[in-house]
Structure formats: C-alpha cells, structure tokens
Amino acid sequence: DTSTSKLVGSGVPPAMGPILLSYPSTASGGEPATTQLMGGESEEDMVVGHQMSARLAQKVGMPIYVCCSIHSTPAPSAGEGGMGMVGAGMMESEAPTGFGGSLGQKAAALAEREVARILLERKRSMES
C-alpha cells in the first residue's frame, strides 16, 4: 500500500468541513494549485483548509487532501460531572461552536505540523 492517510482529531464531527485538494508547484518558487472539492458551513474552515493544504503540498511534494472542520466542530463540553455551556444555563442553539480566534489558529498549526511530520516520515520510508 503506497497511500498515506491519517485522521487527526477526536472523532467525526457532526458536519464535515470543506474538502480541498492541493498539488505542489512544478515551477521553482511557484504556488501550489488548490481547489475546493466540497463546500462546508464555515468560511473560516475553507480559508484555513486552503492554506493548510497548499503549505503541506509544497512541503511534502505530493498531492494533499484536507478536510477542515476546526471552526465548525461543536465546542467541547465540560465532561462527566462538569458544567458545559448548555449545563450552565445556555440553550444548545446558543452554545458557541468550534475553536475560534487564537485557539483555532493554534489547533490548525499543531495539526498541520503533525500531519507534515507523519507524511515526511512516510515519504522517507517509501523512498528507502
């Protein structure tokens, strides 16, 4: 099997984010070609996914598919025994979704770094 796929996260979100495909540039210093294959509910997810797939494609030198749902994933609950947003008197429809602001940016950066590490490691092992 020569394909590599990796799921980063804690499970399948209720609604999948946009799916993007990027190919590395064949020209020196050129930009990767990126296209959105399927839309999603969050424009932020589309922008983050576009940037992430383009950087990963250029870094690893192979086509990259990215599905990004960082901003449209439901906000984490407090867990067993704790009071999440809904438990604190907020209606479920009022509870914030996703990881906005700097937390979303950090989550995307960490995911991108980990995926790049995994892909580069896999690529090296396939070449040797």
C-alpha positions as CSV (number, residue, x, y, z in Angstrom):
1,D,0.0,0.0,0.0
2,T,1.6,3.3,-1.1
3,S,-1.1,5.7,0.1
4,T,-1.0,7.5,3.4
5,S,-4.0,8.7,5.3
6,K,-4.2,10.0,8.8
7,L,-7.1,11.2,10.9
8,V,-6.1,13.9,13.4
9,G,-8.7,14.6,16.0
10,S,-11.0,13.1,18.5
11,G,-13.7,11.8,16.2
12,V,-16.0,12.6,13.3
13,P,-17.6,16.0,13.6
14,P,-21.4,16.2,13.1
15,A,-20.9,18.1,9.9
16,M,-17.9,17.7,7.7
17,G,-16.0,20.8,6.8
18,P,-14.9,21.7,3.3
19,I,-12.6,19.3,1.4
20,L,-9.7,20.8,-0.5
21,L,-7.1,19.4,-2.8
22,S,-3.6,20.9,-3.4
23,Y,-0.9,19.9,-5.8
24,P,2.7,21.1,-5.3
25,S,4.0,23.6,-7.8
26,T,6.2,22.2,-10.6
27,A,7.8,25.6,-11.2
28,S,10.5,26.8,-8.8
29,G,9.0,29.2,-6.4
30,G,5.5,28.8,-7.8
31,E,2.3,28.5,-5.7
32,P,0.6,25.1,-5.2
33,A,-2.6,24.6,-7.2
34,T,-5.5,24.3,-4.8
35,T,-9.2,23.7,-5.4
36,Q,-12.2,23.2,-3.2
37,L,-13.9,19.8,-3.9
38,M,-16.7,20.2,-1.5
39,G,-18.0,23.2,0.5
40,G,-18.8,23.4,4.1
41,E,-20.7,25.6,6.5
42,S,-17.8,27.7,7.8
43,E,-15.9,30.1,5.6
44,E,-13.1,30.2,8.2
45,D,-12.7,26.4,7.8
46,M,-12.4,26.9,4.0
47,V,-9.7,29.5,4.3
48,V,-7.7,27.5,6.9
49,G,-8.1,24.3,4.9
50,H,-6.9,26.1,1.7
51,Q,-3.8,27.5,3.4
52,M,-3.1,24.2,5.2
53,S,-3.4,22.0,2.1
54,A,-1.2,24.4,0.0
55,R,1.6,24.5,2.6
56,L,1.5,20.8,3.1
57,A,1.6,20.0,-0.6
58,Q,4.5,22.3,-1.1
59,K,6.4,20.9,1.9
60,V,5.9,17.2,1.2
61,G,5.9,17.4,-2.6
62,M,2.8,15.4,-3.2
63,P,-0.9,16.0,-3.6
64,I,-2.8,16.7,-0.4
65,Y,-6.5,16.4,0.5
66,V,-7.6,18.4,3.6
67,C,-10.9,18.4,5.3
68,C,-11.0,21.2,7.9
69,S,-13.7,21.5,10.5
70,I,-11.9,23.3,13.3
71,H,-14.3,26.2,13.4
72,S,-17.5,24.3,12.8
73,T,-16.9,21.5,15.3
74,P,-19.1,21.8,18.4
75,A,-17.4,23.4,21.3
76,P,-16.1,20.9,23.9
77,S,-18.3,20.1,26.8
78,A,-17.1,20.1,30.4
79,G,-17.3,16.3,30.5
80,E,-18.8,14.0,33.1
81,G,-19.8,15.8,36.2
82,G,-18.8,19.2,34.9
83,M,-20.9,22.0,33.6
84,G,-20.6,22.6,29.9
85,M,-22.1,25.6,28.1
86,V,-25.5,24.0,27.9
87,G,-25.3,22.8,31.6
88,A,-24.6,26.4,32.7
89,G,-28.0,27.6,31.6
90,M,-27.2,28.2,27.9
91,M,-29.5,26.7,25.3
92,E,-27.8,24.3,23.0
93,S,-28.5,26.6,20.0
94,E,-26.8,29.4,21.8
95,A,-23.6,27.5,22.7
96,P,-20.6,28.5,20.6
97,T,-19.2,26.1,18.0
98,G,-15.7,25.4,17.1
99,F,-12.4,26.8,18.3
100,G,-12.4,30.4,17.3
101,G,-9.7,33.0,17.5
102,S,-6.2,32.1,18.6
103,L,-7.2,28.7,19.9
104,G,-8.4,27.7,16.4
105,Q,-5.2,29.0,14.9
106,K,-3.1,27.1,17.3
107,A,-5.1,23.9,16.7
108,A,-4.7,24.3,13.0
109,A,-1.0,24.9,13.3
110,L,-0.4,21.9,15.6
111,A,-2.5,19.7,13.3
112,E,-0.6,20.9,10.2
113,R,2.8,20.3,11.9
114,E,1.9,16.8,13.0
115,V,0.5,15.8,9.6
116,A,3.6,17.2,7.8
117,R,5.8,15.2,10.2
118,I,3.9,12.0,9.5
119,L,3.8,12.5,5.8
120,L,7.5,13.3,5.5
121,E,8.4,10.3,7.7
122,R,6.2,8.0,5.5
123,K,7.7,9.5,2.3
124,R,11.3,8.9,3.5
125,S,10.4,5.3,4.4
126,M,8.9,4.7,1.0
127,E,12.0,6.1,-0.8
128,S,14.4,3.9,1.1
